[in-house]
Amino acid sequence: MSLKKHLILSAAILLGLQFAGADTIQLQNEDAVTGKILAEKPDSVVVDVGYTVLVIPKSAVTKISRSGEVLEKNSVASPLLTALTPEFYTSGLVNAPAADVQGLVKKIGEAVVQVSTPEGLGSGFFINADGYLITNFHVIEGETEISVEVYRQIDGQLERDTYKQVRIIAINKFHDLALLHIEDKNAPKFKYLSLGSADALSVGDSVFAIGSPMGLERTVTQGIISTKTRELEGELYLQTTAQINPGNSGGPLFNFAGQVVGVTNMKITFGEGLGFAIPVELVKNFLDHRDAFAYSADNPNNPYRYLDPPAPTMHPAHK
């Protein structure tokens, strides 16, 4: 039985049934399958539709909605997404097919920005169309005067827009992350990136970074994952041979599906090919719990504020 006939039969039998919190697989022929995804393999998706289990080839899938979270096949930027997406950020398919860096940069480059303060600059990237972006905490530490430069391709020409109404939404200085929001009244909808999975990476996988090293905006560097578990000061980082320099901080590290797998934040000063990135799983956790890390203008160290220790009490020496 062909896949299409099987799906039509499934739809006829399941007519009128509703799946609470069900997953939906959209197909190329505009049909759809609703059920529970049991497994997602490199070449297929296994779905429980209630009375049987279907194995759907990935080649027939155009979109997967997993319990309300929209996952786009080959999704790398907002043109493939709707501006009405209810999620605060978008997660990509774990086994999304790889593409060439040149083509990916053209599609996702506009979602990478330059973040400037009176004391320096770094990089960042949009996570949704409403102007929310991720950067490193150390890029904006101690600063409230922040500007964001966005680069757009318009009629084949690169145009630069600078936004100065930027608000700090949340910070986590222990994981070196900050969430910013562009609040200029005339700001358009922005292209944004899909968050991938650092857990799905393997040592030796190819990655690339886009950022503004030494202020040289829109610089692309390519390398591999050297290790996924480099421990530095009690935290685990992705180590990569993709060149990371001052100014790259806060920018995205991509897999070859164009998904963000890390946030670049440091390098070994006297070494080459020793760059590090915060795994994207920490970014997702930060975003999911952003209310807990909410920034307060009255207390720039919020959400962490340590009280001074009590003064030592003097006791007479015992005889």
DRENVEXDREN-394550 format. One record per residue (C-alpha): residue number from 1; residue in one letter; chain; x, y, z. Coordinates in steps of 0.1 Angstrom, whole numbers. Layout:
BEGIN
@vexke=NUM | lonu=A | lolo=A | c1=X | c2=Y | c3=Z;
...
# end
This chain:
BEGIN
@vexke=1 | lonu=M | lolo=A | c1=0 | c2=0 | c3=0;
@vexke=2 | lonu=S | lolo=A | c1=14 | c2=34 | c3=-9;
@vexke=3 | lonu=L | lolo=A | c1=20 | c2=60 | c3=18;
@vexke=4 | lonu=K | lolo=A | c1=-7 | c2=83 | c3=4;
@vexke=5 | lonu=K | lolo=A | c1=-33 | c2=55 | c3=5;
@vexke=6 | lonu=H | lolo=A | c1=-22 | c2=44 | c3=39;
@vexke=7 | lonu=L | lolo=A | c1=-26 | c2=80 | c3=52;
@vexke=8 | lonu=I | lolo=A | c1=-60 | c2=84 | c3=36;
@vexke=9 | lonu=L | lolo=A | c1=-72 | c2=52 | c3=52;
@vexke=10 | lonu=S | lolo=A | c1=-58 | c2=64 | c3=85;
@vexke=11 | lonu=A | lolo=A | c1=-76 | c2=97 | c3=82;
@vexke=12 | lonu=A | lolo=A | c1=-109 | c2=80 | c3=74;
@vexke=13 | lonu=I | lolo=A | c1=-106 | c2=57 | c3=104;
@vexke=14 | lonu=L | lolo=A | c1=-95 | c2=84 | c3=128;
@vexke=15 | lonu=L | lolo=A | c1=-121 | c2=110 | c3=116;
@vexke=16 | lonu=G | lolo=A | c1=-136 | c2=127 | c3=145;
@vexke=17 | lonu=L | lolo=A | c1=-109 | c2=116 | c3=170;
@vexke=18 | lonu=Q | lolo=A | c1=-88 | c2=142 | c3=187;
@vexke=19 | lonu=F | lolo=A | c1=-54 | c2=138 | c3=202;
@vexke=20 | lonu=A | lolo=A | c1=-47 | c2=158 | c3=234;
@vexke=21 | lonu=G | lolo=A | c1=-12 | c2=173 | c3=229;
@vexke=22 | lonu=A | lolo=A | c1=-7 | c2=154 | c3=197;
@vexke=23 | lonu=D | lolo=A | c1=21 | c2=159 | c3=172;
@vexke=24 | lonu=T | lolo=A | c1=13 | c2=168 | c3=135;
@vexke=25 | lonu=I | lolo=A | c1=34 | c2=158 | c3=105;
@vexke=26 | lonu=Q | lolo=A | c1=27 | c2=179 | c3=74;
@vexke=27 | lonu=L | lolo=A | c1=34 | c2=162 | c3=41;
@vexke=28 | lonu=Q | lolo=A | c1=44 | c2=175 | c3=7;
@vexke=29 | lonu=N | lolo=A | c1=11 | c2=165 | c3=-9;
@vexke=30 | lonu=E | lolo=A | c1=-7 | c2=188 | c3=17;
@vexke=31 | lonu=D | lolo=A | c1=-19 | c2=158 | c3=37;
@vexke=32 | lonu=A | lolo=A | c1=-11 | c2=156 | c3=74;
@vexke=33 | lonu=V | lolo=A | c1=-8 | c2=129 | c3=100;
@vexke=34 | lonu=T | lolo=A | c1=-17 | c2=135 | c3=136;
@vexke=35 | lonu=G | lolo=A | c1=-6 | c2=112 | c3=165;
@vexke=36 | lonu=K | lolo=A | c1=23 | c2=107 | c3=189;
@vexke=37 | lonu=I | lolo=A | c1=59 | c2=107 | c3=175;
@vexke=38 | lonu=L | lolo=A | c1=76 | c2=76 | c3=189;
@vexke=39 | lonu=A | lolo=A | c1=110 | c2=81 | c3=173;
@vexke=40 | lonu=E | lolo=A | c1=127 | c2=104 | c3=148;
@vexke=41 | lonu=K | lolo=A | c1=153 | c2=87 | c3=127;
@vexke=42 | lonu=P | lolo=A | c1=177 | c2=103 | c3=101;
@vexke=43 | lonu=D | lolo=A | c1=155 | c2=90 | c3=72;
@vexke=44 | lonu=S | lolo=A | c1=120 | c2=86 | c3=88;
@vexke=45 | lonu=V | lolo=A | c1=96 | c2=95 | c3=115;
@vexke=46 | lonu=V | lolo=A | c1=77 | c2=69 | c3=135;
@vexke=47 | lonu=V | lolo=A | c1=42 | c2=79 | c3=145;
@vexke=48 | lonu=D | lolo=A | c1=16 | c2=62 | c3=167;
@vexke=49 | lonu=V | lolo=A | c1=-18 | c2=72 | c3=152;
@vexke=50 | lonu=G | lolo=A | c1=-39 | c2=53 | c3=177;
@vexke=51 | lonu=Y | lolo=A | c1=-46 | c2=20 | c3=161;
@vexke=52 | lonu=T | lolo=A | c1=-13 | c2=14 | c3=143;
@vexke=53 | lonu=V | lolo=A | c1=22 | c2=28 | c3=139;
@vexke=54 | lonu=L | lolo=A | c1=32 | c2=46 | c3=107;
@vexke=55 | lonu=V | lolo=A | c1=68 | c2=50 | c3=94;
@vexke=56 | lonu=I | lolo=A | c1=69 | c2=82 | c3=73;
@vexke=57 | lonu=P | lolo=A | c1=99 | c2=89 | c3=51;
@vexke=58 | lonu=K | lolo=A | c1=116 | c2=122 | c3=59;
@vexke=59 | lonu=S | lolo=A | c1=116 | c2=130 | c3=22;
@vexke=60 | lonu=A | lolo=A | c1=78 | c2=133 | c3=24;
@vexke=61 | lonu=V | lolo=A | c1=78 | c2=156 | c3=54;
@vexke=62 | lonu=T | lolo=A | c1=77 | c2=194 | c3=51;
@vexke=63 | lonu=K | lolo=A | c1=68 | c2=204 | c3=87;
@vexke=64 | lonu=I | lolo=A | c1=65 | c2=188 | c3=121;
@vexke=65 | lonu=S | lolo=A | c1=45 | c2=204 | c3=149;
@vexke=66 | lonu=R | lolo=A | c1=55 | c2=186 | c3=181;
@vexke=67 | lonu=S | lolo=A | c1=29 | c2=192 | c3=209;
@vexke=68 | lonu=G | lolo=A | c1=26 | c2=229 | c3=199;
@vexke=69 | lonu=E | lolo=A | c1=62 | c2=235 | c3=191;
@vexke=70 | lonu=V | lolo=A | c1=67 | c2=241 | c3=153;
@vexke=71 | lonu=L | lolo=A | c1=97 | c2=224 | c3=138;
@vexke=72 | lonu=E | lolo=A | c1=105 | c2=232 | c3=102;
@vexke=73 | lonu=K | lolo=A | c1=124 | c2=209 | c3=79;
@vexke=74 | lonu=N | lolo=A | c1=154 | c2=228 | c3=66;
@vexke=75 | lonu=S | lolo=A | c1=143 | c2=257 | c3=89;
@vexke=76 | lonu=V | lolo=A | c1=172 | c2=282 | c3=92;
@vexke=77 | lonu=A | lolo=A | c1=155 | c2=317 | c3=93;
@vexke=78 | lonu=S | lolo=A | c1=123 | c2=334 | c3=97;
@vexke=79 | lonu=P | lolo=A | c1=112 | c2=335 | c3=60;
@vexke=80 | lonu=L | lolo=A | c1=103 | c2=298 | c3=66;
@vexke=81 | lonu=L | lolo=A | c1=84 | c2=306 | c3=97;
@vexke=82 | lonu=T | lolo=A | c1=52 | c2=326 | c3=104;
@vexke=83 | lonu=A | lolo=A | c1=54 | c2=358 | c3=123;
@vexke=84 | lonu=L | lolo=A | c1=25 | c2=345 | c3=145;
@vexke=85 | lonu=T | lolo=A | c1=45 | c2=316 | c3=158;
@vexke=86 | lonu=P | lolo=A | c1=35 | c2=314 | c3=195;
@vexke=87 | lonu=E | lolo=A | c1=68 | c2=301 | c3=208;
@vexke=88 | lonu=F | lolo=A | c1=93 | c2=325 | c3=222;
@vexke=89 | lonu=Y | lolo=A | c1=121 | c2=307 | c3=203;
@vexke=90 | lonu=T | lolo=A | c1=121 | c2=280 | c3=177;
@vexke=91 | lonu=S | lolo=A | c1=139 | c2=246 | c3=179;
@vexke=92 | lonu=G | lolo=A | c1=150 | c2=228 | c3=148;
@vexke=93 | lonu=L | lolo=A | c1=149 | c2=192 | c3=137;
@vexke=94 | lonu=V | lolo=A | c1=176 | c2=172 | c3=155;
@vexke=95 | lonu=N | lolo=A | c1=186 | c2=154 | c3=123;
@vexke=96 | lonu=A | lolo=A | c1=181 | c2=182 | c3=98;
@vexke=97 | lonu=P | lolo=A | c1=200 | c2=177 | c3=66;
@vexke=98 | lonu=A | lolo=A | c1=233 | c2=195 | c3=61;
@vexke=99 | lonu=A | lolo=A | c1=238 | c2=223 | c3=36;
@vexke=100 | lonu=D | lolo=A | c1=268 | c2=243 | c3=22;
@vexke=101 | lonu=V | lolo=A | c1=281 | c2=272 | c3=43;
@vexke=102 | lonu=Q | lolo=A | c1=278 | c2=297 | c3=15;
@vexke=103 | lonu=G | lolo=A | c1=241 | c2=291 | c3=10;
@vexke=104 | lonu=L | lolo=A | c1=234 | c2=291 | c3=47;
@vexke=105 | lonu=V | lolo=A | c1=252 | c2=324 | c3=53;
@vexke=106 | lonu=K | lolo=A | c1=230 | c2=340 | c3=27;
@vexke=107 | lonu=K | lolo=A | c1=199 | c2=327 | c3=44;
@vexke=108 | lonu=I | lolo=A | c1=208 | c2=333 | c3=81;
@vexke=109 | lonu=G | lolo=A | c1=234 | c2=361 | c3=80;
@vexke=110 | lonu=E | lolo=A | c1=208 | c2=388 | c3=85;
@vexke=111 | lonu=A | lolo=A | c1=198 | c2=373 | c3=119;
@vexke=112 | lonu=V | lolo=A | c1=233 | c2=379 | c3=133;
@vexke=113 | lonu=V | lolo=A | c1=239 | c2=414 | c3=148;
@vexke=114 | lonu=Q | lolo=A | c1=266 | c2=435 | c3=163;
@vexke=115 | lonu=V | lolo=A | c1=261 | c2=447 | c3=199;
@vexke=116 | lonu=S | lolo=A | c1=278 | c2=479 | c3=209;
@vexke=117 | lonu=T | lolo=A | c1=283 | c2=497 | c3=242;
@vexke=118 | lonu=P | lolo=A | c1=305 | c2=527 | c3=252;
@vexke=119 | lonu=E | lolo=A | c1=331 | c2=502 | c3=264;
@vexke=120 | lonu=G | lolo=A | c1=333 | c2=479 | c3=235;
@vexke=121 | lonu=L | lolo=A | c1=313 | c2=456 | c3=212;
@vexke=122 | lonu=G | lolo=A | c1=303 | c2=420 | c3=206;
@vexke=123 | lonu=S | lolo=A | c1=279 | c2=399 | c3=186;
@vexke=124 | lonu=G | lolo=A | c1=244 | c2=385 | c3=190;
@vexke=125 | lonu=F | lolo=A | c1=215 | c2=369 | c3=172;
@vexke=126 | lonu=F | lolo=A | c1=178 | c2=371 | c3=170;
@vexke=127 | lonu=I | lolo=A | c1=157 | c2=343 | c3=185;
@vexke=128 | lonu=N | lolo=A | c1=123 | c2=356 | c3=173;
@vexke=129 | lonu=A | lolo=A | c1=108 | c2=381 | c3=149;
@vexke=130 | lonu=D | lolo=A | c1=99 | c2=406 | c3=177;
@vexke=131 | lonu=G | lolo=A | c1=135 | c2=418 | c3=182;
@vexke=132 | lonu=Y | lolo=A | c1=146 | c2=396 | c3=211;
@vexke=133 | lonu=L | lolo=A | c1=182 | c2=386 | c3=209;
@vexke=134 | lonu=I | lolo=A | c1=209 | c2=367 | c3=227;
@vexke=135 | lonu=T | lolo=A | c1=244 | c2=379 | c3=235;
@vexke=136 | lonu=N | lolo=A | c1=270 | c2=373 | c3=263;
@vexke=137 | lonu=F | lolo=A | c1=266 | c2=389 | c3=297;
@vexke=138 | lonu=H | lolo=A | c1=301 | c2=401 | c3=296;
@vexke=139 | lonu=V | lolo=A | c1=294 | c2=421 | c3=264;
@vexke=140 | lonu=I | lolo=A | c1=268 | c2=443 | c3=282;
@vexke=141 | lonu=E | lolo=A | c1=281 | c2=439 | c3=318;
@vexke=142 | lonu=G | lolo=A | c1=278 | c2=472 | c3=337;
@vexke=143 | lonu=E | lolo=A | c1=262 | c2=490 | c3=307;
@vexke=144 | lonu=T | lolo=A | c1=227 | c2=503 | c3=300;
@vexke=145 | lonu=E | lolo=A | c1=235 | c2=523 | c3=269;
@vexke=146 | lonu=I | lolo=A | c1=234 | c2=496 | c3=242;
@vexke=147 | lonu=S | lolo=A | c1=229 | c2=497 | c3=205;
@vexke=148 | lonu=V | lolo=A | c1=224 | c2=469 | c3=180;
@vexke=149 | lonu=E | lolo=A | c1=234 | c2=470 | c3=143;
@vexke=150 | lonu=V | lolo=A | c1=214 | c2=449 | c3=119;
@vexke=151 | lonu=Y | lolo=A | c1=224 | c2=441 | c3=84;
@vexke=152 | lonu=R | lolo=A | c1=198 | c2=435 | c3=57;
@vexke=153 | lonu=Q | lolo=A | c1=199 | c2=425 | c3=21;
@vexke=154 | lonu=I | lolo=A | c1=176 | c2=448 | c3=2;
@vexke=155 | lonu=D | lolo=A | c1=174 | c2=446 | c3=-36;
@vexke=156 | lonu=G | lolo=A | c1=208 | c2=429 | c3=-37;
@vexke=157 | lonu=Q | lolo=A | c1=224 | c2=457 | c3=-15;
@vexke=158 | lonu=L | lolo=A | c1=235 | c2=454 | c3=21;
@vexke=159 | lonu=E | lolo=A | c1=220 | c2=480 | c3=43;
@vexke=160 | lonu=R | lolo=A | c1=228 | c2=487 | c3=79;
@vexke=161 | lonu=D | lolo=A | c1=203 | c2=498 | c3=105;
@vexke=162 | lonu=T | lolo=A | c1=213 | c2=509 | c3=140;
@vexke=163 | lonu=Y | lolo=A | c1=188 | c2=506 | c3=169;
@vexke=164 | lonu=K | lolo=A | c1=195 | c2=524 | c3=202;
@vexke=165 | lonu=Q | lolo=A | c1=163 | c2=517 | c3=221;
@vexke=166 | lonu=V | lolo=A | c1=176 | c2=484 | c3=235;
@vexke=167 | lonu=R | lolo=A | c1=164 | c2=470 | c3=269;
@vexke=168 | lonu=I | lolo=A | c1=180 | c2=443 | c3=290;
@vexke=169 | lonu=I | lolo=A | c1=154 | c2=416 | c3=297;
@vexke=170 | lonu=A | lolo=A | c1=173 | c2=390 | c3=316;
@vexke=171 | lonu=I | lolo=A | c1=209 | c2=381 | c3=326;
@vexke=172 | lonu=N | lolo=A | c1=227 | c2=351 | c3=339;
@vexke=173 | lonu=K | lolo=A | c1=263 | c2=360 | c3=346;
@vexke=174 | lonu=F | lolo=A | c1=273 | c2=326 | c3=357;
@vexke=175 | lonu=H | lolo=A | c1=265 | c2=311 | c3=323;
@vexke=176 | lonu=D | lolo=A | c1=275 | c2=344 | c3=306;
@vexke=177 | lonu=L | lolo=A | c1=242 | c2=350 | c3=288;
@vexke=178 | lonu=A | lolo=A | c1=220 | c2=380 | c3=283;
@vexke=179 | lonu=L | lolo=A | c1=186 | c2=385 | c3=267;
@vexke=180 | lonu=L | lolo=A | c1=180 | c2=419 | c3=250;
@vexke=181 | lonu=H | lolo=A | c1=150 | c2=434 | c3=233;
@vexke=182 | lonu=I | lolo=A | c1=150 | c2=461 | c3=205;
@vexke=183 | lonu=E | lolo=A | c1=122 | c2=485 | c3=215;
@vexke=184 | lonu=D | lolo=A | c1=124 | c2=511 | c3=187;
@vexke=185 | lonu=K | lolo=A | c1=88 | c2=520 | c3=177;
@vexke=186 | lonu=N | lolo=A | c1=96 | c2=517 | c3=140;
@vexke=187 | lonu=A | lolo=A | c1=115 | c2=485 | c3=142;
@vexke=188 | lonu=P | lolo=A | c1=103 | c2=459 | c3=116;
@vexke=189 | lonu=K | lolo=A | c1=100 | c2=421 | c3=121;
@vexke=190 | lonu=F | lolo=A | c1=134 | c2=406 | c3=122;
@vexke=191 | lonu=K | lolo=A | c1=148 | c2=374 | c3=107;
@vexke=192 | lonu=Y | lolo=A | c1=158 | c2=350 | c3=134;
@vexke=193 | lonu=L | lolo=A | c1=175 | c2=317 | c3=140;
@vexke=194 | lonu=S | lolo=A | c1=165 | c2=282 | c3=150;
@vexke=195 | lonu=L | lolo=A | c1=181 | c2=266 | c3=180;
@vexke=196 | lonu=G | lolo=A | c1=196 | c2=232 | c3=174;
@vexke=197 | lonu=S | lolo=A | c1=211 | c2=206 | c3=198;
@vexke=198 | lonu=A | lolo=A | c1=247 | c2=206 | c3=211;
@vexke=199 | lonu=D | lolo=A | c1=239 | c2=171 | c3=226;
@vexke=200 | lonu=A | lolo=A | c1=234 | c2=158 | c3=190;
@vexke=201 | lonu=L | lolo=A | c1=269 | c2=169 | c3=180;
@vexke=202 | lonu=S | lolo=A | c1=298 | c2=145 | c3=177;
@vexke=203 | lonu=V | lolo=A | c1=335 | c2=153 | c3=181;
@vexke=204 | lonu=G | lolo=A | c1=348 | c2=161 | c3=146;
@vexke=205 | lonu=D | lolo=A | c1=315 | c2=176 | c3=133;
@vexke=206 | lonu=S | lolo=A | c1=319 | c2=207 | c3=112;
@vexke=207 | lonu=V | lolo=A | c1=306 | c2=240 | c3=126;
@vexke=208 | lonu=F | lolo=A | c1=309 | c2=277 | c3=117;
@vexke=209 | lonu=A | lolo=A | c1=306 | c2=310 | c3=134;
@vexke=210 | lonu=I | lolo=A | c1=293 | c2=344 | c3=123;
@vexke=211 | lonu=G | lolo=A | c1=302 | c2=375 | c3=142;
@vexke=212 | lonu=S | lolo=A | c1=322 | c2=407 | c3=145;
@vexke=213 | lonu=P | lolo=A | c1=358 | c2=398 | c3=155;
@vexke=214 | lonu=M | lolo=A | c1=378 | c2=429 | c3=163;
@vexke=215 | lonu=G | lolo=A | c1=349 | c2=449 | c3=149;
@vexke=216 | lonu=L | lolo=A | c1=350 | c2=432 | c3=115;
@vexke=217 | lonu=E | lolo=A | c1=313 | c2=426 | c3=111;
@vexke=218 | lonu=R | lolo=A | c1=298 | c2=397 | c3=93;
@vexke=219 | lonu=T | lolo=A | c1=329 | c2=376 | c3=95;
@vexke=220 | lonu=V | lolo=A | c1=325 | c2=339 | c3=89;
@vexke=221 | lonu=T | lolo=A | c1=349 | c2=313 | c3=103;
@vexke=222 | lonu=Q | lolo=A | c1=347 | c2=275 | c3=100;
@vexke=223 | lonu=G | lolo=A | c1=361 | c2=246 | c3=120;
@vexke=224 | lonu=I | lolo=A | c1=352 | c2=214 | c3=138;
@vexke=225 | lonu=I | lolo=A | c1=341 | c2=204 | c3=173;
@vexke=226 | lonu=S | lolo=A | c1=373 | c2=195 | c3=191;
@vexke=227 | lonu=T | lolo=A | c1=355 | c2=183 | c3=223;
@vexke=228 | lonu=K | lolo=A | c1=320 | c2=187 | c3=237;
@vexke=229 | lonu=T | lolo=A | c1=330 | c2=185 | c3=273;
@vexke=230 | lonu=R | lolo=A | c1=358 | c2=210 | c3=280;
@vexke=231 | lonu=E | lolo=A | c1=356 | c2=219 | c3=317;
@vexke=232 | lonu=L | lolo=A | c1=365 | c2=255 | c3=326;
@vexke=233 | lonu=E | lolo=A | c1=358 | c2=269 | c3=360;
@vexke=234 | lonu=G | lolo=A | c1=332 | c2=243 | c3=367;
@vexke=235 | lonu=E | lolo=A | c1=313 | c2=247 | c3=335;
@vexke=236 | lonu=L | lolo=A | c1=313 | c2=226 | c3=303;
@vexke=237 | lonu=Y | lolo=A | c1=319 | c2=242 | c3=270;
@vexke=238 | lonu=L | lolo=A | c1=321 | c2=233 | c3=233;
@vexke=239 | lonu=Q | lolo=A | c1=357 | c2=236 | c3=221;
@vexke=240 | lonu=T | lolo=A | c1=360 | c2=244 | c3=184;
@vexke=241 | lonu=T | lolo=A | c1=387 | c2=251 | c3=159;
@vexke=242 | lonu=A | lolo=A | c1=365 | c2=278 | c3=143;
@vexke=243 | lonu=Q | lolo=A | c1=384 | c2=310 | c3=149;
@vexke=244 | lonu=I | lolo=A | c1=370 | c2=330 | c3=178;
@vexke=245 | lonu=N | lolo=A | c1=383 | c2=365 | c3=187;
@vexke=246 | lonu=P | lolo=A | c1=372 | c2=395 | c3=207;
@vexke=247 | lonu=G | lolo=A | c1=341 | c2=408 | c3=191;
@vexke=248 | lonu=N | lolo=A | c1=328 | c2=373 | c3=184;
@vexke=249 | lonu=S | lolo=A | c1=315 | c2=371 | c3=219;
@vexke=250 | lonu=G | lolo=A | c1=277 | c2=365 | c3=220;
@vexke=251 | lonu=G | lolo=A | c1=275 | c2=354 | c3=184;
@vexke=252 | lonu=P | lolo=A | c1=261 | c2=320 | c3=172;
@vexke=253 | lonu=L | lolo=A | c1=280 | c2=288 | c3=165;
@vexke=254 | lonu=F | lolo=A | c1=262 | c2=268 | c3=139;
@vexke=255 | lonu=N | lolo=A | c1=260 | c2=233 | c3=127;
@vexke=256 | lonu=F | lolo=A | c1=258 | c2=226 | c3=90;
@vexke=257 | lonu=A | lolo=A | c1=220 | c2=226 | c3=91;
@vexke=258 | lonu=G | lolo=A | c1=222 | c2=263 | c3=100;
@vexke=259 | lonu=Q | lolo=A | c1=210 | c2=258 | c3=135;
@vexke=260 | lonu=V | lolo=A | c1=225 | c2=275 | c3=166;
@vexke=261 | lonu=V | lolo=A | c1=244 | c2=249 | c3=187;
@vexke=262 | lonu=G | lolo=A | c1=263 | c2=273 | c3=209;
@vexke=263 | lonu=V | lolo=A | c1=271 | c2=309 | c3=218;
@vexke=264 | lonu=T | lolo=A | c1=307 | c2=318 | c3=213;
@vexke=265 | lonu=N | lolo=A | c1=322 | c2=335 | c3=243;
@vexke=266 | lonu=M | lolo=A | c1=360 | c2=331 | c3=247;
@vexke=267 | lonu=K | lolo=A | c1=393 | c2=318 | c3=234;
@vexke=268 | lonu=I | lolo=A | c1=427 | c2=309 | c3=247;
@vexke=269 | lonu=T | lolo=A | c1=447 | c2=342 | c3=242;
@vexke=270 | lonu=F | lolo=A | c1=480 | c2=327 | c3=233;
@vexke=271 | lonu=G | lolo=A | c1=468 | c2=299 | c3=211;
@vexke=272 | lonu=E | lolo=A | c1=452 | c2=292 | c3=177;
@vexke=273 | lonu=G | lolo=A | c1=421 | c2=271 | c3=171;
@vexke=274 | lonu=L | lolo=A | c1=411 | c2=271 | c3=207;
@vexke=275 | lonu=G | lolo=A | c1=377 | c2=287 | c3=208;
@vexke=276 | lonu=F | lolo=A | c1=348 | c2=280 | c3=231;
@vexke=277 | lonu=A | lolo=A | c1=311 | c2=282 | c3=230;
@vexke=278 | lonu=I | lolo=A | c1=282 | c2=279 | c3=255;
@vexke=279 | lonu=P | lolo=A | c1=261 | c2=248 | c3=246;
@vexke=280 | lonu=V | lolo=A | c1=227 | c2=258 | c3=233;
@vexke=281 | lonu=E | lolo=A | c1=210 | c2=236 | c3=259;
@vexke=282 | lonu=L | lolo=A | c1=220 | c2=262 | c3=285;
@vexke=283 | lonu=V | lolo=A | c1=206 | c2=290 | c3=262;
@vexke=284 | lonu=K | lolo=A | c1=172 | c2=271 | c3=260;
@vexke=285 | lonu=N | lolo=A | c1=171 | c2=267 | c3=298;
@vexke=286 | lonu=F | lolo=A | c1=179 | c2=304 | c3=302;
@vexke=287 | lonu=L | lolo=A | c1=151 | c2=314 | c3=279;
@vexke=288 | lonu=D | lolo=A | c1=126 | c2=289 | c3=294;
@vexke=289 | lonu=H | lolo=A | c1=132 | c2=304 | c3=328;
@vexke=290 | lonu=R | lolo=A | c1=139 | c2=340 | c3=318;
@vexke=291 | lonu=D | lolo=A | c1=115 | c2=353 | c3=344;
@vexke=292 | lonu=A | lolo=A | c1=138 | c2=339 | c3=371;
@vexke=293 | lonu=F | lolo=A | c1=167 | c2=359 | c3=356;
@vexke=294 | lonu=A | lolo=A | c1=148 | c2=391 | c3=350;
@vexke=295 | lonu=Y | lolo=A | c1=170 | c2=422 | c3=350;
@vexke=296 | lonu=S | lolo=A | c1=162 | c2=450 | c3=373;
@vexke=297 | lonu=A | lolo=A | c1=174 | c2=486 | c3=366;
@vexke=298 | lonu=D | lolo=A | c1=174 | c2=492 | c3=404;
@vexke=299 | lonu=N | lolo=A | c1=198 | c2=463 | c3=410;
@vexke=300 | lonu=P | lolo=A | c1=221 | c2=458 | c3=380;
@vexke=301 | lonu=N | lolo=A | c1=235 | c2=426 | c3=396;
@vexke=302 | lonu=N | lolo=A | c1=200 | c2=410 | c3=397;
@vexke=303 | lonu=P | lolo=A | c1=191 | c2=382 | c3=398;
@vexke=304 | lonu=Y | lolo=A | c1=222 | c2=375 | c3=420;
@vexke=305 | lonu=R | lolo=A | c1=229 | c2=398 | c3=449;
@vexke=306 | lonu=Y | lolo=A | c1=252 | c2=388 | c3=477;
@vexke=307 | lonu=L | lolo=A | c1=251 | c2=405 | c3=511;
@vexke=308 | lonu=D | lolo=A | c1=283 | c2=415 | c3=528;
@vexke=309 | lonu=P | lolo=A | c1=294 | c2=389 | c3=553;
@vexke=310 | lonu=P | lolo=A | c1=289 | c2=398 | c3=590;
@vexke=311 | lonu=A | lolo=A | c1=319 | c2=414 | c3=607;
@vexke=312 | lonu=P | lolo=A | c1=340 | c2=390 | c3=628;
@vexke=313 | lonu=T | lolo=A | c1=330 | c2=389 | c3=665;
@vexke=314 | lonu=M | lolo=A | c1=359 | c2=395 | c3=689;
@vexke=315 | lonu=H | lolo=A | c1=361 | c2=370 | c3=718;
@vexke=316 | lonu=P | lolo=A | c1=385 | c2=370 | c3=746;
@vexke=317 | lonu=A | lolo=A | c1=412 | c2=344 | c3=745;
@vexke=318 | lonu=H | lolo=A | c1=405 | c2=314 | c3=768;
@vexke=319 | lonu=K | lolo=A | c1=431 | c2=307 | c3=795;
# end
